C-alpha cells in the first residue's frame, strides 16, 4: 500500500492504456500489487549511469521479476 510520502506516476503505454505506479521509499516501485526494484535499490528516477563492481545476491524475500507486460511497463516508465 502506498504511503503519504509516495509519488504516483501515470504512464500511457503504446496501446493507449494508462498505468498507475507508486514510488515507495528505498527505490521500490509498486505496480499491480507487486513491488519492483533494482538489486542495489537504485532510485528509479535517477538517470545517471552507474554500475556494480561485485556480485549482488537477490535479497531475502525477493525474486527476479518475470518478463511480462507488468515488468516491462515498470521498466519502461523509469530511467533507472
C-alpha positions, 0 to 999 in steps of 0.5 A, a space after each residue: 500500500 502506498 504511503 503519504 510520502 509516495 509519488 504516483 506516476 501515470 504512464 500511457 503505454 503504446 496501446 493507449 492504456 494508462 498505468 498507475 505506479 507508486 514510488 515507495 521509499 528505498 527505490 521500490 516501485 509498486 505496480 499491480 500489487 507487486 513491488 519492483 526494484 533494482 538489486 542495489 535499490 537504485 532510485 528509479 528516477 535517477 538517470 545517471 549511469 552507474 554500475 556494480 563492481 561485485 556480485 549482488 545476491 537477490 535479497 531475502 524475500 525477493 525474486 527476479 521479476 518475470 518478463 511480462 507486460 507488468 515488468 516491462 511497463 515498470 521498466 519502461 516508465 523509469 530511467 533507472 
